[in-house]
Amino acid sequence: MKIIRVSKSYGKKKILNRISLNIKKGDKLAIIGPSGTGKSTLLRCINKLEEDYSGRIEYDFDIELLRKKIGFVFQEWNLWPNMTVLKNITLAPIHVLKKRKHNAEDEAMKWLNKVGLLSHMNKYPSELSGGEKQRVAIARALAMNPEILMLDEITSSLDPSKVKELLGLIEELSKEELTIIIVTHHLEFAKAVADNVAFLYNGRIHEYGPAKETLENPKTKELDKFVNSLKC
C-alpha cells in the first residue's frame, strides 16, 4: 500500500500535510506522536472513513474489497450492545463475506480462543470488562481474515493492569502474516512489535525508520522531547 502526499483539513485547520508512506505486505508499522497531530485521522483516511482528502492511497487489492481486506479496531470497541459476543463477531462474516452460520461461528470461536475469551461467547458487552471488550473487538476484526489490521490506541481506555495483557496478545499477532498499522503511545510496545515507526508532528512525518533504532536514538529534538515526555 502506498500513501502519496495525503493532506486533510477540518475547516481551516490542516491535520495531515502531504503524508507519504510505502507500507509493504506483512509490515508492522507503529504511528506515534503528540495528541492532535493526525494519527487517527491518517488511519481513517486509509480505511475510507474519511474521504475528503487530497493526495491518493494505492492499495494492493481492488478498492471494492476494502471492507473485507482491512480490519479496524477502535479505541472505544464499538460492540453491538444487544448482541452476544459470538453474534458480534459473526455478524460481518455472515453478511459481508457470505459465510454459512456454522462456518462463521467456528472461525469466531477460534479467534475467541486465541484471545482467551471462548468461555465468554454467550455474554453481552455489558457483562465484560474494558480489556475483555477490546479483545472481543480484535477477535471480530480478525474473523474477517483481513490482510491489514489497524489498531487505534487500543490501550487508551484500559486500566494499567490490563494493558500488559493486551499488548502481549498483539505481540503474538505480530508474528502472523498480517500487515499491522498501530497508533500507540506505548513506546516499548512499538519497539517490540513494529518493524518501523513513523513520528507525526504538526501533521507531517517528522521522523521515520526502524522502530528500535529510531526510538532509542532520535535525530530531532521534537522526537527526543516526545520520547522523554512518555518516560515521566
Secondary structure as GFF3:
##gff-version 3
##sequence-region A 1 232
A	DSSP	beta_strand	2	10	.	.	.	ID=ss1
A	DSSP	beta_strand	13	22	.	.	.	ID=ss2
A	DSSP	beta_strand	28	32	.	.	.	ID=ss3
A	DSSP	alpha_helix	39	46	.	.	.	ID=ss4
A	DSSP	beta_strand	54	58	.	.	.	ID=ss5
A	DSSP	three_ten_helix	63	65	.	.	.	ID=ss6
A	DSSP	alpha_helix	66	69	.	.	.	ID=ss7
A	DSSP	beta_strand	70	73	.	.	.	ID=ss8
A	DSSP	alpha_helix	85	95	.	.	.	ID=ss9
A	DSSP	alpha_helix	101	114	.	.	.	ID=ss10
A	DSSP	three_ten_helix	118	120	.	.	.	ID=ss11
A	DSSP	three_ten_helix	125	127	.	.	.	ID=ss12
A	DSSP	alpha_helix	130	142	.	.	.	ID=ss13
A	DSSP	beta_strand	148	152	.	.	.	ID=ss14
A	DSSP	alpha_helix	160	173	.	.	.	ID=ss15
A	DSSP	beta_strand	179	183	.	.	.	ID=ss16
A	DSSP	alpha_helix	187	193	.	.	.	ID=ss17
A	DSSP	beta_strand	196	201	.	.	.	ID=ss18
A	DSSP	beta_strand	204	210	.	.	.	ID=ss19
A	DSSP	alpha_helix	211	216	.	.	.	ID=ss20
A	DSSP	alpha_helix	221	229	.	.	.	ID=ss21
###
